Amino acid sequence: MVMIKNFMMLLSLSLVFYSCTKPCDDTNCFNNGVCVDGDCLCPDGFYGVNCELEIEDNNVEIESSIGCNSDVINYNGYTYELVEVNGKCWFAENLLTTQFNNGDPLSEETNIFNWTSNNDNLNYIETWPYTEIQGHNGLLYSGNVIMDERNICPSGWHVSTDLDWLEIEELIGVSENEINIYGYNRGAGKRGILCSNDFYGTDSLGLNIKSTGFIGDCAVSEFYEGDALVSVYWTSTTWQGDNYLIDRDFTNIFANTIGRIRSHKSYGKSVRCVKD
C-alpha cells in the first residue's frame, strides 16, 4: 500500500512538472531584446511587442498627427521618453541634442560672461556649468537656436509653441481671465500638476517638468543643495520681432503659478519638443 502511495505521488509530481511551461518559452524577442516574465524588454533604438520595430534617428514613422505612436524616440544618439497630453505627443524629457536636425553641430559656450544680449552667436550651454551636476536635466539653448530654420527637434517635431502650452493650461483649468495674460502669477494652484515629484509637483500629466535653471546677462540662476530654484522653457513663438521669445516659467513654487514671460533671445533656457 505504501509503495502504491509513493508511486502515485511521483506520478502526480511528474505530471505537474511536464505540464508547466515557463512564461518566456513561447516569447521570441528580436534585436537582442530580453524576455522577462513573458514580456520583451527592448534595447535602445527598438520597440514593439517583440522588439521588432526600429526607431530611426531623426525620424519616427508617423501615421497621423495626433498622439504618440511609440513610448520613446531615439534622436541624435539619445532615447527620449514620450507622453501624450490632450491628443499631442510631447517629449517627457528636456532636449539635450548638440546638433541641428540636419546634423550641423551647435557650438558650445562655456563662459557665462559671454552670455549677454550683445552676443549674437550663442548656441547652447550645459545645465549648471561649473558645478558637479553639469548636464543635469538637459541643455540650455539660446533663442538663436530656437529660431533657426534647421530645427533642433527631430523631423516631424517642433520646439513647443506658446499655443501648445496654452492648450495644456486650458486642460488643467487655468481660467479664461488669466490664460492669455503675460506675467508670473497665472493659474494659481496649477503649477504642481505639470511638475515632477522632485520639483514639488504631482506630475499628473506625465510631462515630468524639472528644475532647470537658466543663464543670461552674465549670470546663472541660483540653486540650493544641487537643485535649481527656477525652471524655464522656451517656446518657438516670437514676440514683437526676432529678438524676443515667449517662454514658460515654473519657478514660483510657493504661489504654485505658471509664468508666461517674454525674454530676450540671448538667454539660455530648456526645450521640449512636440510632434507636428
MIDOSE-1310 file (N, C-alpha, C; in nm, 2 decimals, decimal comma, always signed):
residues 276
mvmi	+0,08/-0,12/+0,00/+0,00/+0,00/+0,00/+0,09/+0,13/+0,00; +0,20/+0,12/+0,08/+0,29/+0,23/+0,09/+0,35/+0,26/-0,05; +0,39/+0,15/-0,12/+0,45/+0,15/-0,25/+0,36/+0,22/-0,35; +0,23/+0,18/-0,34/+0,13/+0,24/-0,44/+0,12/+0,39/-0,41
knfm	+0,12/+0,43/-0,28/+0,10/+0,57/-0,25/+0,22/+0,65/-0,30; +0,34/+0,59/-0,28/+0,46/+0,66/-0,33/+0,46/+0,68/-0,48; +0,42/+0,57/-0,55/+0,41/+0,57/-0,69/+0,32/+0,68/-0,74; +0,20/+0,69/-0,68/+0,10/+0,79/-0,72/+0,15/+0,93/-0,70
mlls	+0,23/+0,95/-0,59/+0,28/+1,08/-0,56/+0,38/+1,12/-0,66; +0,47/+1,03/-0,70/+0,57/+1,05/-0,80/+0,51/+1,08/-0,94; +0,40/+1,01/-0,97/+0,33/+1,03/-1,09/+0,27/+1,17/-1,10; +0,20/+1,21/-0,99/+0,14/+1,34/-0,99/+0,24/+1,45/-1,00
lslv	+0,36/+1,43/-0,93/+0,46/+1,53/-0,94/+0,52/+1,54/-1,08; +0,54/+1,42/-1,15/+0,59/+1,43/-1,28/+0,49/+1,49/-1,38; +0,36/+1,47/-1,36/+0,26/+1,53/-1,44/+0,26/+1,68/-1,43; +0,27/+1,73/-1,30/+0,28/+1,87/-1,28/+0,40/+1,93/-1,35
fysc	+0,52/+1,86/-1,33/+0,64/+1,91/-1,39/+0,63/+1,92/-1,54; +0,58/+1,82/-1,61/+0,58/+1,82/-1,75/+0,47/+1,90/-1,81; +0,37/+1,94/-1,73/+0,25/+2,02/-1,78/+0,28/+2,17/-1,77; +0,38/+2,21/-1,69/+0,41/+2,35/-1,67/+0,50/+2,40/-1,78
tkpc	+0,48/+2,53/-1,83/+0,57/+2,60/-1,92/+0,61/+2,73/-1,86; +0,73/+2,77/-1,89/+0,79/+2,90/-1,84/+0,73/+3,01/-1,92; +0,71/+3,13/-1,86/+0,65/+3,24/-1,93/+0,72/+3,28/-2,06; +0,85/+3,26/-2,07/+0,92/+3,31/-2,18/+0,94/+3,20/-2,29
ddtn	+0,89/+3,08/-2,26/+0,91/+2,97/-2,36/+0,85/+3,00/-2,50; +0,74/+3,07/-2,50/+0,67/+3,10/-2,63/+0,69/+3,24/-2,67; +0,79/+3,31/-2,62/+0,81/+3,45/-2,65/+0,94/+3,47/-2,72; +0,94/+3,52/-2,84/+1,06/+3,55/-2,92/+1,09/+3,70/-2,92
cfnn	+1,20/+3,74/-2,86/+1,24/+3,88/-2,86/+1,35/+3,90/-2,97; +1,32/+4,00/-3,06/+1,42/+4,02/-3,16/+1,51/+4,14/-3,12; +1,61/+4,15/-3,21/+1,71/+4,27/-3,19/+1,77/+4,28/-3,05; +1,81/+4,16/-3,00/+1,87/+4,14/-2,87/+1,78/+4,19/-2,75
gvcv	+1,65/+4,18/-2,77/+1,56/+4,20/-2,66/+1,57/+4,09/-2,56; +1,53/+4,11/-2,44/+1,54/+4,01/-2,33/+1,40/+3,99/-2,28; +1,36/+3,86/-2,27/+1,23/+3,83/-2,22/+1,23/+3,82/-2,07; +1,13/+3,89/-2,00/+1,12/+3,89/-1,86/+0,97/+3,86/-1,83
dgdc	+0,94/+3,75/-1,77/+0,80/+3,72/-1,73/+0,71/+3,72/-1,85; +0,76/+3,68/-1,97/+0,67/+3,68/-2,09/+0,67/+3,80/-2,17; +0,73/+3,91/-2,12/+0,73/+4,04/-2,19/+0,88/+4,07/-2,24; +0,89/+4,13/-2,36/+1,02/+4,16/-2,41/+1,06/+4,30/-2,36
lcpd	+1,18/+4,31/-2,31/+1,24/+4,44/-2,27/+1,33/+4,47/-2,39; +1,31/+4,58/-2,46/+1,38/+4,62/-2,58/+1,50/+4,71/-2,55; +1,61/+4,69/-2,63/+1,72/+4,78/-2,61/+1,69/+4,91/-2,67; +1,78/+5,01/-2,65/+1,76/+5,14/-2,71/+1,76/+5,13/-2,86
gfyg	+1,66/+5,20/-2,92/+1,65/+5,21/-3,06/+1,55/+5,11/-3,12; +1,49/+5,02/-3,03/+1,39/+4,93/-3,08/+1,26/+4,93/-2,99; +1,15/+4,90/-3,05/+1,03/+4,89/-2,97/+0,93/+4,79/-3,03; +0,81/+4,77/-2,98/+0,72/+4,68/-3,03/+0,70/+4,56/-2,93
vnce	+0,60/+4,48/-2,95/+0,57/+4,37/-2,86/+0,69/+4,27/-2,85; +0,76/+4,25/-2,96/+0,87/+4,16/-2,97/+1,00/+4,23/-3,01; +1,01/+4,36/-2,98/+1,12/+4,45/-3,02/+1,15/+4,44/-3,17; +1,05/+4,42/-3,25/+1,07/+4,40/-3,39/+1,07/+4,53/-3,47
leie	+1,04/+4,65/-3,40/+1,03/+4,77/-3,47/+1,15/+4,86/-3,43; +1,21/+4,92/-3,53/+1,33/+5,01/-3,51/+1,29/+5,15/-3,51; +1,35/+5,23/-3,41/+1,33/+5,37/-3,41/+1,44/+5,44/-3,48; +1,41/+5,51/-3,59/+1,52/+5,57/-3,67/+1,56/+5,70/-3,61
dnnv	+1,69/+5,73/-3,62/+1,74/+5,86/-3,58/+1,68/+5,97/-3,66; +1,64/+6,08/-3,59/+1,59/+6,20/-3,65/+1,45/+6,18/-3,70; +1,39/+6,06/-3,69/+1,26/+6,05/-3,75/+1,19/+5,92/-3,70; +1,06/+5,93/-3,68/+0,98/+5,82/-3,65/+0,86/+5,82/-3,75
eies	+0,83/+5,70/-3,81/+0,72/+5,70/-3,90/+0,59/+5,74/-3,83; +0,53/+5,84/-3,89/+0,41/+5,89/-3,82/+0,28/+5,86/-3,91; +0,19/+5,79/-3,85/+0,07/+5,76/-3,92/-0,03/+5,87/-3,92; -0,03/+5,95/-3,81/-0,12/+6,06/-3,81/-0,06/+6,17/-3,72
sigc	-0,11/+6,29/-3,72/-0,06/+6,40/-3,64/-0,11/+6,40/-3,50; -0,19/+6,30/-3,46/-0,25/+6,30/-3,33/-0,19/+6,19/-3,25; -0,14/+6,23/-3,13/-0,09/+6,13/-3,03/+0,04/+6,07/-3,06; +0,09/+5,98/-2,97/+0,22/+5,92/-2,99/+0,20/+5,78/-3,05
nsdv	+0,29/+5,74/-3,14/+0,28/+5,60/-3,19/+0,39/+5,51/-3,13; +0,45/+5,56/-3,02/+0,56/+5,49/-2,96/+0,58/+5,55/-2,82; +0,64/+5,48/-2,73/+0,67/+5,53/-2,59/+0,80/+5,61/-2,59; +0,88/+5,59/-2,69/+1,01/+5,66/-2,69/+1,05/+5,70/-2,84
inyn	+1,15/+5,79/-2,85/+1,20/+5,82/-2,98/+1,35/+5,84/-2,96; +1,43/+5,78/-3,05/+1,58/+5,80/-3,05/+1,61/+5,91/-3,14; +1,69/+6,01/-3,09/+1,73/+6,13/-3,16/+1,87/+6,16/-3,13; +1,95/+6,17/-3,23/+2,09/+6,20/-3,22/+2,16/+6,13/-3,10
gyty	+2,13/+6,00/-3,10/+2,21/+5,91/-3,00/+2,15/+5,90/-2,86; +2,03/+5,96/-2,84/+1,97/+5,95/-2,71/+1,82/+5,91/-2,72; +1,78/+5,83/-2,63/+1,64/+5,78/-2,64/+1,55/+5,86/-2,54; +1,45/+5,93/-2,59/+1,37/+6,02/-2,50/+1,24/+5,95/-2,47
elve	+1,19/+5,96/-2,35/+1,06/+5,91/-2,32/+0,95/+6,01/-2,38; +0,84/+5,96/-2,42/+0,73/+6,04/-2,48/+0,61/+6,03/-2,39; +0,52/+6,13/-2,40/+0,39/+6,13/-2,33/+0,29/+6,20/-2,41; +0,17/+6,14/-2,42/+0,06/+6,20/-2,49/-0,02/+6,29/-2,39
vngk	-0,04/+6,42/-2,43/-0,12/+6,51/-2,34/-0,22/+6,58/-2,43; -0,35/+6,56/-2,40/-0,45/+6,63/-2,48/-0,44/+6,61/-2,63; -0,41/+6,48/-2,66/-0,40/+6,45/-2,81/-0,27/+6,48/-2,88; -0,18/+6,55/-2,81/-0,05/+6,58/-2,87/+0,06/+6,50/-2,80
cwfa	+0,16/+6,47/-2,88/+0,28/+6,39/-2,83/+0,39/+6,48/-2,79; +0,43/+6,47/-2,67/+0,54/+6,56/-2,61/+0,66/+6,48/-2,57; +0,78/+6,54/-2,58/+0,89/+6,48/-2,51/+0,86/+6,49/-2,36; +0,89/+6,38/-2,28/+0,88/+6,38/-2,14/+1,01/+6,41/-2,07
enll	+1,11/+6,45/-2,15/+1,24/+6,49/-2,10/+1,29/+6,61/-2,17; +1,38/+6,68/-2,11/+1,44/+6,80/-2,17/+1,53/+6,77/-2,28; +1,53/+6,85/-2,39/+1,62/+6,82/-2,50/+1,77/+6,84/-2,46; +1,85/+6,75/-2,52/+2,00/+6,76/-2,49/+2,08/+6,74/-2,62
ttqf	+2,02/+6,76/-2,74/+2,10/+6,74/-2,86/+2,21/+6,85/-2,87; +2,32/+6,82/-2,93/+2,42/+6,92/-2,96/+2,44/+6,94/-3,11; +2,33/+6,91/-3,18/+2,33/+6,94/-3,33/+2,19/+6,96/-3,38; +2,18/+7,03/-3,49/+2,05/+7,05/-3,55/+2,00/+6,93/-3,62
nngd	+1,88/+6,93/-3,66/+1,81/+6,82/-3,72/+1,89/+6,77/-3,84; +1,95/+6,86/-3,92/+2,03/+6,81/-4,04/+2,17/+6,77/-4,01; +2,21/+6,76/-3,88/+2,34/+6,72/-3,85/+2,44/+6,83/-3,82; +2,41/+6,95/-3,86/+2,50/+7,06/-3,83/+2,52/+7,08/-3,68
plse	+2,65/+7,09/-3,64/+2,67/+7,10/-3,50/+2,64/+7,23/-3,44; +2,60/+7,23/-3,31/+2,58/+7,35/-3,23/+2,72/+7,38/-3,17; +2,75/+7,51/-3,15/+2,87/+7,55/-3,08/+2,84/+7,57/-2,93; +2,92/+7,51/-2,85/+2,90/+7,52/-2,70/+2,97/+7,65/-2,65
etni	+2,91/+7,72/-2,57/+2,97/+7,84/-2,50/+2,97/+7,81/-2,35; +3,09/+7,79/-2,29/+3,10/+7,75/-2,15/+3,13/+7,87/-2,06; +3,16/+7,99/-2,12/+3,19/+8,10/-2,05/+3,07/+8,19/-2,02; +3,02/+8,19/-1,90/+2,90/+8,26/-1,87/+2,91/+8,41/-1,90
fnwt	+3,03/+8,46/-1,90/+3,04/+8,61/-1,92/+3,02/+8,65/-2,07; +3,01/+8,54/-2,16/+2,98/+8,57/-2,30/+2,83/+8,56/-2,32; +2,75/+8,52/-2,22/+2,61/+8,52/-2,24/+2,54/+8,65/-2,21; +2,55/+8,74/-2,31/+2,49/+8,87/-2,29/+2,41/+8,90/-2,41
snnd	+2,32/+9,00/-2,40/+2,24/+9,04/-2,52/+2,32/+9,10/-2,63; +2,45/+9,12/-2,61/+2,53/+9,18/-2,72/+2,59/+9,07/-2,81; +2,58/+8,94/-2,76/+2,64/+8,83/-2,83/+2,53/+8,76/-2,92; +2,55/+8,77/-3,05/+2,45/+8,71/-3,14/+2,49/+8,57/-3,19
nlny	+2,60/+8,51/-3,13/+2,65/+8,38/-3,17/+2,63/+8,27/-3,07; +2,54/+8,29/-2,97/+2,53/+8,19/-2,87/+2,44/+8,07/-2,92; +2,48/+7,95/-2,88/+2,41/+7,83/-2,91/+2,35/+7,76/-2,79; +2,44/+7,69/-2,72/+2,39/+7,62/-2,60/+2,50/+7,61/-2,50
ietw	+2,46/+7,57/-2,38/+2,55/+7,55/-2,26/+2,49/+7,44/-2,18; +2,58/+7,36/-2,11/+2,53/+7,26/-2,03/+2,46/+7,32/-1,91; +2,36/+7,25/-1,86/+2,29/+7,30/-1,74/+2,38/+7,30/-1,62; +2,38/+7,41/-1,55/+2,47/+7,43/-1,44/+2,61/+7,40/-1,46
pyte	+2,68/+7,49/-1,55/+2,82/+7,47/-1,57/+2,89/+7,51/-1,44; +3,01/+7,46/-1,42/+3,10/+7,49/-1,31/+3,04/+7,43/-1,18; +2,96/+7,33/-1,18/+2,92/+7,26/-1,06/+2,93/+7,11/-1,09; +2,91/+7,03/-0,99/+2,93/+6,88/-1,00/+2,81/+6,82/-1,07
iqgh	+2,70/+6,90/-1,10/+2,59/+6,85/-1,17/+2,58/+6,90/-1,31; +2,69/+6,92/-1,38/+2,69/+6,96/-1,52/+2,60/+6,86/-1,60; +2,53/+6,92/-1,70/+2,45/+6,83/-1,78/+2,32/+6,79/-1,72; +2,29/+6,84/-1,60/+2,17/+6,80/-1,52/+2,04/+6,85/-1,60
ngll	+1,95/+6,76/-1,62/+1,82/+6,79/-1,68/+1,83/+6,86/-1,82; +1,91/+6,80/-1,91/+1,91/+6,85/-2,04/+2,01/+6,97/-2,06; +2,00/+7,04/-2,17/+2,09/+7,15/-2,20/+2,01/+7,28/-2,21; +2,08/+7,39/-2,19/+2,02/+7,52/-2,21/+2,05/+7,58/-2,34
ysgn	+1,95/+7,63/-2,42/+1,98/+7,68/-2,55/+1,94/+7,82/-2,56; +2,01/+7,89/-2,65/+1,98/+8,03/-2,67/+1,86/+8,04/-2,77; +1,80/+8,16/-2,77/+1,69/+8,19/-2,86/+1,74/+8,18/-3,01; +1,87/+8,20/-3,03/+1,92/+8,19/-3,17/+1,89/+8,05/-3,22
vimd	+1,91/+7,95/-3,14/+1,89/+7,81/-3,18/+1,75/+7,78/-3,20; +1,66/+7,83/-3,11/+1,52/+7,81/-3,12/+1,46/+7,86/-3,26; +1,51/+7,98/-3,30/+1,46/+8,04/-3,42/+1,53/+8,00/-3,55; +1,63/+7,91/-3,54/+1,70/+7,87/-3,65/+1,61/+7,77/-3,74
erni	+1,61/+7,79/-3,87/+1,52/+7,71/-3,96/+1,57/+7,56/-3,96; +1,69/+7,53/-3,92/+1,74/+7,40/-3,93/+1,67/+7,31/-3,82; +1,61/+7,37/-3,72/+1,53/+7,29/-3,62/+1,62/+7,20/-3,53; +1,60/+7,21/-3,40/+1,68/+7,13/-3,32/+1,60/+7,00/-3,27
cpsg	+1,47/+7,00/-3,31/+1,39/+6,88/-3,27/+1,40/+6,78/-3,39; +1,35/+6,66/-3,37/+1,35/+6,56/-3,48/+1,26/+6,60/-3,59; +1,28/+6,53/-3,71/+1,19/+6,55/-3,82/+1,05/+6,52/-3,78; +0,96/+6,61/-3,82/+0,82/+6,58/-3,78/+0,79/+6,63/-3,64
whvs	+0,88/+6,71/-3,58/+0,86/+6,76/-3,45/+0,90/+6,91/-3,45; +0,86/+6,98/-3,34/+0,90/+7,12/-3,33/+0,92/+7,16/-3,19; +0,99/+7,27/-3,17/+1,00/+7,33/-3,03/+0,86/+7,37/-2,99; +0,82/+7,34/-2,87/+0,69/+7,37/-2,82/+0,66/+7,52/-2,84
tdld	+0,53/+7,54/-2,89/+0,49/+7,68/-2,91/+0,41/+7,73/-2,79; +0,39/+7,86/-2,80/+0,30/+7,92/-2,69/+0,16/+7,86/-2,70; +0,11/+7,83/-2,81/-0,02/+7,77/-2,82/-0,02/+7,63/-2,76; +0,09/+7,55/-2,78/+0,10/+7,42/-2,72/+0,08/+7,42/-2,57
wlei	+0,15/+7,52/-2,51/+0,14/+7,54/-2,36/+0,00/+7,59/-2,32; -0,05/+7,68/-2,40/-0,19/+7,73/-2,37/-0,29/+7,62/-2,37; -0,28/+7,53/-2,46/-0,38/+7,42/-2,47/-0,37/+7,33/-2,34; -0,24/+7,31/-2,29/-0,23/+7,23/-2,17/-0,28/+7,31/-2,05
eeli	-0,26/+7,44/-2,05/-0,30/+7,52/-1,94/-0,46/+7,52/-1,93; -0,52/+7,53/-2,05/-0,66/+7,52/-2,05/-0,71/+7,39/-2,00; -0,64/+7,28/-2,04/-0,68/+7,15/-1,99/-0,68/+7,13/-1,84; -0,58/+7,19/-1,78/-0,56/+7,18/-1,63/-0,64/+7,28/-1,55
gvse	-0,71/+7,37/-1,63/-0,81/+7,46/-1,56/-0,76/+7,60/-1,53; -0,66/+7,65/-1,60/-0,62/+7,79/-1,59/-0,74/+7,87/-1,64; -0,78/+7,97/-1,57/-0,91/+8,04/-1,60/-0,89/+8,12/-1,73; -1,01/+8,15/-1,79/-1,01/+8,24/-1,91/-0,95/+8,37/-1,89
nein	-0,97/+8,42/-1,77/-0,92/+8,56/-1,74/-0,77/+8,57/-1,73; -0,71/+8,45/-1,70/-0,56/+8,45/-1,68/-0,48/+8,39/-1,79; -0,54/+8,30/-1,87/-0,47/+8,22/-1,96/-0,39/+8,30/-2,07; -0,45/+8,41/-2,11/-0,38/+8,48/-2,22/-0,30/+8,60/-2,18
iygy	-0,29/+8,62/-2,05/-0,21/+8,74/-2,00/-0,06/+8,70/-1,99; +0,03/+8,79/-1,97/+0,17/+8,77/-1,95/+0,20/+8,80/-1,80; +0,30/+8,73/-1,75/+0,34/+8,76/-1,61/+0,36/+8,63/-1,54; +0,40/+8,64/-1,41/+0,44/+8,52/-1,33/+0,32/+8,46/-1,26
nrga	+0,22/+8,54/-1,23/+0,11/+8,49/-1,14/-0,01/+8,45/-1,22; +0,00/+8,35/-1,30/-0,11/+8,30/-1,38/-0,14/+8,16/-1,32; -0,27/+8,12/-1,32/-0,30/+7,98/-1,29/-0,27/+7,94/-1,15; -0,30/+8,01/-1,05/-0,27/+7,98/-0,91/-0,32/+7,84/-0,88
gkrg	-0,23/+7,76/-0,82/-0,26/+7,62/-0,78/-0,24/+7,52/-0,89; -0,20/+7,56/-1,01/-0,19/+7,47/-1,13/-0,05/+7,42/-1,16; +0,05/+7,49/-1,12/+0,19/+7,46/-1,15/+0,23/+7,32/-1,12; +0,19/+7,27/-0,99/+0,23/+7,14/-0,95/+0,17/+7,03/-1,03
ilcs	+0,07/+7,05/-1,10/+0,01/+6,94/-1,19/+0,11/+6,90/-1,29; +0,19/+6,99/-1,34/+0,28/+6,97/-1,45/+0,42/+6,93/-1,41; +0,46/+6,96/-1,28/+0,60/+6,94/-1,24/+0,62/+6,81/-1,18; +0,75/+6,76/-1,19/+0,79/+6,63/-1,14/+0,78/+6,63/-0,98
ndfy	+0,78/+6,50/-0,93/+0,77/+6,49/-0,79/+0,89/+6,55/-0,71; +1,01/+6,54/-0,77/+1,12/+6,60/-0,71/+1,13/+6,75/-0,73; +1,03/+6,81/-0,80/+1,03/+6,96/-0,82/+0,90/+7,01/-0,76; +0,85/+6,95/-0,65/+0,74/+7,00/-0,57/+0,61/+6,99/-0,66
gtds	+0,59/+6,88/-0,73/+0,47/+6,87/-0,81/+0,42/+6,73/-0,80; +0,31/+6,70/-0,87/+0,24/+6,57/-0,87/+0,27/+6,50/-1,00; +0,31/+6,57/-1,10/+0,33/+6,52/-1,24/+0,21/+6,44/-1,29; +0,09/+6,50/-1,27/-0,03/+6,43/-1,30/-0,04/+6,39/-1,45
lgln	+0,02/+6,47/-1,54/+0,01/+6,45/-1,68/+0,13/+6,38/-1,74; +0,23/+6,35/-1,66/+0,34/+6,28/-1,71/+0,44/+6,36/-1,79; +0,43/+6,49/-1,78/+0,53/+6,58/-1,85/+0,66/+6,59/-1,79; +0,67/+6,56/-1,66/+0,79/+6,55/-1,59/+0,88/+6,68/-1,59
ikst	+0,81/+6,79/-1,57/+0,88/+6,92/-1,57/+0,97/+6,92/-1,45; +1,10/+6,96/-1,48/+1,20/+6,95/-1,38/+1,26/+7,09/-1,35; +1,34/+7,10/-1,25/+1,42/+7,22/-1,22/+1,53/+7,22/-1,33; +1,55/+7,34/-1,39/+1,64/+7,35/-1,50/+1,74/+7,47/-1,48
gfig	+1,70/+7,57/-1,42/+1,78/+7,69/-1,42/+1,78/+7,76/-1,55; +1,84/+7,88/-1,56/+1,86/+7,95/-1,69/+1,99/+8,03/-1,68; +2,03/+8,08/-1,79/+2,15/+8,16/-1,80/+2,13/+8,28/-1,88; +2,19/+8,39/-1,85/+2,17/+8,51/-1,92/+2,23/+8,63/-1,85
dcav	+2,26/+8,74/-1,92/+2,32/+8,86/-1,86/+2,43/+8,83/-1,77; +2,52/+8,74/-1,82/+2,65/+8,71/-1,74/+2,62/+8,64/-1,61; +2,51/+8,57/-1,59/+2,48/+8,51/-1,46/+2,40/+8,38/-1,48; +2,41/+8,29/-1,39/+2,33/+8,17/-1,39/+2,23/+8,19/-1,27
sefy	+2,11/+8,12/-1,29/+2,01/+8,13/-1,18/+2,06/+8,05/-1,06; +2,01/+8,09/-0,94/+2,06/+8,04/-0,82/+2,01/+7,90/-0,80; +2,08/+7,82/-0,71/+2,04/+7,69/-0,68/+2,07/+7,66/-0,54; +2,00/+7,56/-0,48/+2,02/+7,52/-0,34/+2,04/+7,37/-0,33
egda	+2,15/+7,33/-0,27/+2,18/+7,19/-0,25/+2,17/+7,11/-0,37; +2,22/+7,17/-0,48/+2,22/+7,09/-0,61/+2,10/+7,10/-0,70; +1,99/+7,17/-0,65/+1,87/+7,18/-0,72/+1,84/+7,32/-0,77; +1,82/+7,34/-0,90/+1,79/+7,48/-0,94/+1,65/+7,52/-0,88
lvsv	+1,65/+7,65/-0,84/+1,53/+7,70/-0,79/+1,43/+7,76/-0,89; +1,48/+7,75/-1,02/+1,40/+7,80/-1,13/+1,39/+7,70/-1,24; +1,28/+7,71/-1,32/+1,26/+7,62/-1,43/+1,19/+7,69/-1,54; +1,26/+7,71/-1,65/+1,21/+7,79/-1,76/+1,23/+7,72/-1,89
ywts	+1,13/+7,72/-1,98/+1,13/+7,66/-2,11/+1,09/+7,76/-2,22; +1,18/+7,75/-2,32/+1,15/+7,83/-2,44/+1,02/+7,79/-2,51; +0,95/+7,88/-2,58/+0,86/+7,84/-2,69/+0,92/+7,89/-2,81; +0,88/+7,84/-2,93/+0,93/+7,89/-3,06/+0,84/+8,01/-3,11
ttwq	+0,76/+8,07/-3,02/+0,67/+8,18/-3,06/+0,75/+8,31/-3,03; +0,77/+8,39/-3,13/+0,84/+8,52/-3,12/+0,74/+8,62/-3,07; +0,80/+8,73/-3,02/+0,72/+8,84/-2,97/+0,78/+8,97/-3,02; +0,70/+9,05/-3,09/+0,75/+9,18/-3,14/+0,88/+9,18/-3,21
gdny	+0,89/+9,09/-3,31/+1,02/+9,09/-3,39/+1,10/+8,96/-3,36; +1,23/+8,97/-3,39/+1,31/+8,85/-3,38/+1,40/+8,84/-3,26; +1,39/+8,94/-3,17/+1,48/+8,94/-3,06/+1,42/+8,88/-2,93; +1,29/+8,86/-2,93/+1,22/+8,81/-2,81/+1,14/+8,69/-2,84
lidr	+1,14/+8,59/-2,74/+1,05/+8,47/-2,75/+0,97/+8,47/-2,62; +0,85/+8,40/-2,64/+0,77/+8,37/-2,52/+0,82/+8,24/-2,45; +0,82/+8,24/-2,32/+0,86/+8,12/-2,25/+0,76/+8,08/-2,14; +0,79/+7,97/-2,08/+0,71/+7,92/-1,96/+0,80/+7,91/-1,84
dftn	+0,75/+7,96/-1,73/+0,83/+7,97/-1,61/+0,76/+7,89/-1,49; +0,82/+7,79/-1,44/+0,76/+7,71/-1,33/+0,84/+7,73/-1,20; +0,89/+7,85/-1,18/+0,97/+7,89/-1,07/+0,90/+7,90/-0,94; +0,78/+7,96/-0,95/+0,71/+8,01/-0,83/+0,64/+7,89/-0,75
ifan	+0,73/+7,82/-0,68/+0,68/+7,70/-0,60/+0,57/+7,74/-0,50; +0,59/+7,85/-0,43/+0,51/+7,88/-0,32/+0,37/+7,93/-0,36; +0,37/+8,01/-0,47/+0,24/+8,06/-0,52/+0,18/+7,95/-0,61; +0,26/+7,86/-0,65/+0,21/+7,75/-0,74/+0,15/+7,80/-0,87
tigr	+0,22/+7,89/-0,93/+0,17/+7,95/-1,06/+0,26/+7,92/-1,18; +0,21/+7,95/-1,30/+0,28/+7,92/-1,42/+0,30/+8,06/-1,49; +0,43/+8,09/-1,50/+0,47/+8,22/-1,57/+0,46/+8,21/-1,72; +0,42/+8,32/-1,78/+0,42/+8,33/-1,93/+0,49/+8,46/-1,96
irsh	+0,62/+8,45/-2,00/+0,71/+8,57/-2,00/+0,77/+8,59/-2,14; +0,81/+8,71/-2,17/+0,87/+8,75/-2,30/+1,02/+8,78/-2,27; +1,11/+8,70/-2,33/+1,25/+8,70/-2,29/+1,34/+8,73/-2,41; +1,45/+8,80/-2,39/+1,55/+8,82/-2,50/+1,61/+8,69/-2,54
ksyg	+1,64/+8,68/-2,67/+1,69/+8,55/-2,73/+1,83/+8,52/-2,67; +1,90/+8,61/-2,61/+2,03/+8,58/-2,56/+2,03/+8,49/-2,43; +1,91/+8,47/-2,37/+1,91/+8,38/-2,26/+1,92/+8,24/-2,30; +1,97/+8,16/-2,20/+1,98/+8,01/-2,22/+1,87/+7,94/-2,14
ksvr	+1,78/+7,87/-2,21/+1,67/+7,80/-2,14/+1,65/+7,66/-2,20; +1,57/+7,58/-2,13/+1,54/+7,45/-2,17/+1,44/+7,44/-2,28; +1,43/+7,32/-2,34/+1,34/+7,30/-2,46/+1,27/+7,16/-2,44; +1,14/+7,16/-2,48/+1,06/+7,04/-2,50/+1,02/+7,04/-2,65
cvkd	+1,02/+6,92/-2,71/+0,98/+6,90/-2,85/+0,83/+6,84/-2,85; +0,76/+6,88/-2,95/+0,62/+6,84/-2,96/+0,60/+6,79/-3,11; +0,53/+6,68/-3,12/+0,51/+6,62/-3,26/+0,42/+6,71/-3,34; +0,45/+6,73/-3,47/+0,37/+6,82/-3,56/+0,23/+6,76/-3,57
